[in-house]
């Protein structure tokens, strides 16, 4: 399905810690625990995958760092969308941690002739969130509120935001409730589709292909994996943030 770059890591301790040093065993342990808190261990397949994906935002005088390290687990349950391939514990290299839905896509020959494009890309969507589209005519605000009420009756903890003038509603709920909510609302006569709440960017982004990390323990310097962001750093272009590894993931 895809070609992936596998890295062999040097796990020997260095004389001086680097700002990008991360303990892989802690990353696996903490990431697994956090995913199981939300989804339940019984709802996730055993085993994990780990990918680093470098990226930068280049639309301003200072560059935004979008490099990420993500621990992925495959859900046993059927997600609300076939675009959700994994659930992920994602560490951004600016120190931010988020739980994300993960889409894994490839561009392979013969569609893509450039071998560099025969690689894996990770796309991220926010968990427990979707935007539902309703037929523009002849739906009324009253009907939209009736749909909202039916969802809330079945899922009282859900949050519904109506966008009356564009005939849409945003649904936010526990990730395990989302498949049921989408199944319920898709039965409505006025339902015309839904979109996941994918992460979007306000300016141009450059990404490298995702790199699979096979090791599960040892100290690694995350800055060693950088490609596109290293290029800009080497050019002396200022970044808005520096590499930041949270304390819970440091060696």
Secondary structure, DSSP 4 states (H G I P E B T S, - for coil): ----EEEPPP-SPPSS--TTEEEHHHHHHHHHHHHHHHH-GGGB-SS-EEEEE-EEE-SSSSBEE--EEEEEE-BSS--SSTT--EEEEEEETTS-EEEEEEEEEE--TTT---GGGSSEEEEEEEEEEEEEEE-SSS--HHHHHHHHHHHHHH-TT-EEEEETTTTEEEEE--HHHHHHHHHHHTTSTTEEEEEEEE---SS-EEEPPPEEE---SSEEEGGGG-SHHHHHHHTT--BSS-----GGG--
